[in-house]
Structures are given as C-alpha cells and as structure tokens.
C-alpha cells in the first residue's frame, strides 16, 4: 500500500513540475510558444500531455491521408482510450479533430483553441490546411 502511495505522489510531483514548466513558458513566451501557453492554460500535464501529443500527431497523419503511427504503451492507451480512437486509419475532418482533442482538454472550445495554438506554433501546417484551417 505504501509503495502505491509513494508512486502516486511521485507521479503527482512530476505532473506539478510539468505544469510549472508549462506555466513558466506560457508566461514568458505567450505568442512565441502558443502551444505551450494553450497546454498550460488547460492544465494538460504528464500522461495527458503525452496523449494530447499523440492524438494531434494522429490527426495530422489522417488529415494528410497517411496511416497514423500506432502506439503500444498500455498505460497511455488504458488511461486515454482516445489515443487508440485517433489512430484509426481513416480520414478526419476538423469536427472530428476537435471532438478527439476535447476528450483530453475538456470541451470543444478549448480543443479548437489547442488545435489553433498547435498550428500557430508551426506544427502540421499542411495537415491543418487540409482540415480547412489554413495558415493564419
């Protein structure tokens, strides 16, 4: 029981460190690092941040007509089933992308803002253009 509690506390400390780093970056680089700011604003840390990154990568692959890279880390897949859902080898539109990201960040408005911030940071320009977002 004590080992489980220690492991949980270590995970919480790690997540708090991630959050502190994200908050520091978001304050320091509000416009230069839009994605970091969005992640910090939505308190996405630890495994949730890893899951978000995997989901966004899968969305980009699917938007370009490519098969997403398959993730086999059971801990991520169990904690965030949306990762497996995002890896389905089929096309994706903006509404589906928002729905997938919303499962991690909380709601569709936040999800759209995270996707826009990801795009604004220079990630997946071609993919986001194919989703109809264009370059802004």
C-alpha positions as CSV (number, residue, x, y, z in Angstrom):
1,X,0.0,0.0,0.0
2,X,2.8,2.4,0.9
3,X,4.6,1.7,-2.4
4,X,1.4,2.6,-4.3
5,X,1.0,5.8,-2.4
6,X,4.7,6.7,-3.0
7,X,4.3,6.0,-6.7
8,X,1.2,8.1,-6.9
9,X,2.9,11.0,-5.0
10,X,5.9,10.8,-7.4
11,X,3.6,11.0,-10.4
12,X,1.8,14.0,-8.9
13,X,5.1,15.7,-8.3
14,X,6.2,15.0,-11.9
15,X,2.9,16.4,-13.2
16,X,3.3,19.5,-11.0
17,X,6.8,20.0,-12.4
18,X,5.4,19.7,-15.9
19,X,2.7,22.2,-15.1
20,X,5.1,24.7,-13.6
21,X,7.4,24.4,-16.6
22,X,4.4,24.9,-18.9
23,X,3.2,27.9,-16.9
24,X,6.6,29.5,-17.0
25,X,6.9,29.1,-20.7
26,X,3.4,30.3,-21.3
27,X,4.0,33.5,-19.4
28,X,7.4,34.0,-20.9
29,X,6.5,33.1,-24.5
30,X,2.8,33.8,-24.8
31,X,2.9,34.5,-28.5
32,X,6.1,32.7,-29.4
33,X,5.0,29.5,-27.9
34,X,1.3,29.4,-28.4
35,X,1.0,25.7,-28.0
36,X,2.9,25.7,-24.7
37,X,0.6,28.5,-23.5
38,X,-2.5,26.6,-24.5
39,X,-1.3,23.4,-22.8
40,X,-0.6,25.3,-19.6
41,X,-3.9,27.2,-19.7
42,X,-5.7,23.9,-20.0
43,X,-3.6,22.2,-17.3
44,X,-2.5,19.4,-19.5
45,X,0.4,17.7,-17.9
46,X,2.0,14.3,-17.6
47,X,0.3,11.4,-19.4
48,X,-2.4,13.8,-20.5
49,X,0.2,15.9,-22.4
50,X,1.7,12.8,-23.9
51,X,-1.8,11.6,-25.0
52,X,-2.6,15.0,-26.5
53,X,0.7,15.0,-28.5
54,X,-0.2,11.5,-29.8
55,X,-3.7,12.5,-30.7
56,X,-2.6,15.6,-32.5
57,X,0.1,13.6,-34.4
58,X,-2.6,11.0,-35.4
59,X,-4.9,13.8,-36.6
60,X,-2.2,15.3,-38.7
61,X,-1.4,11.9,-40.3
62,X,-5.0,11.2,-41.0
63,X,-5.6,14.7,-42.4
64,X,-2.7,14.0,-44.9
65,X,-4.2,10.7,-45.9
66,X,-1.5,8.7,-44.1
67,X,-1.8,5.9,-41.6
68,X,-1.2,7.2,-38.0
69,X,1.8,5.7,-36.1
70,X,0.4,3.1,-33.8
71,X,1.1,3.5,-30.0
72,X,1.6,0.4,-28.0
73,X,2.1,1.8,-24.5
74,X,-0.7,0.2,-22.5
75,X,-0.6,2.8,-19.7
76,X,-1.4,5.6,-22.1
77,X,-4.0,3.5,-24.0
78,X,-5.8,2.5,-20.8
79,X,-5.8,6.0,-19.3
80,X,-6.7,7.7,-22.6
81,X,-8.7,5.4,-24.9
82,X,-9.0,8.4,-27.3
83,X,-5.4,7.7,-28.4
84,X,-6.4,4.4,-29.9
85,X,-9.5,6.1,-31.4
86,X,-7.4,8.8,-33.0
87,X,-5.1,6.1,-34.6
88,X,-7.9,4.6,-36.7
89,X,-6.7,4.6,-40.3
90,X,-9.4,6.7,-41.9
91,X,-9.8,10.3,-42.9
92,X,-10.5,13.0,-40.5
93,X,-12.2,16.4,-40.7
94,X,-12.0,19.4,-38.4
95,X,-15.1,18.5,-36.4
96,X,-13.7,15.0,-35.7
97,X,-10.3,16.5,-34.7
98,X,-11.9,18.9,-32.3
99,X,-14.0,16.0,-30.8
100,X,-10.9,13.9,-30.3
101,X,-8.9,16.7,-28.6
102,X,-11.8,17.7,-26.5
103,X,-11.7,14.3,-24.8
104,X,-8.4,15.3,-23.3
105,X,-8.7,19.1,-22.7
106,X,-12.3,19.1,-21.6
107,X,-14.6,20.7,-24.2
108,X,-14.8,21.6,-27.8
109,X,-14.0,25.3,-27.5
110,X,-10.8,24.5,-25.6
111,X,-10.0,21.8,-28.1
112,X,-10.3,24.2,-31.0
113,X,-8.0,26.7,-29.2
114,X,-5.4,24.0,-28.6
115,X,-5.5,23.0,-32.2
116,X,-5.2,26.6,-33.3
117,X,-2.3,27.1,-30.9
118,X,-0.6,23.9,-32.3
119,X,-1.0,25.3,-35.8
120,X,0.3,28.7,-34.8
121,X,3.4,27.1,-33.3
122,X,4.2,25.8,-36.8
123,X,3.2,22.2,-36.3
124,X,1.4,20.4,-39.2
125,X,0.8,23.4,-41.4
126,X,-0.1,21.2,-44.4
127,X,-2.3,19.0,-42.3
128,X,-4.2,21.8,-40.7
129,X,-4.6,23.4,-44.1
130,X,-6.2,20.2,-45.3
131,X,-8.6,20.4,-42.4
132,X,-9.7,23.8,-43.7
133,X,-7.9,25.9,-41.1
134,X,-5.4,27.5,-43.5
135,X,-2.5,29.5,-42.2
136,X,-3.4,32.4,-40.0
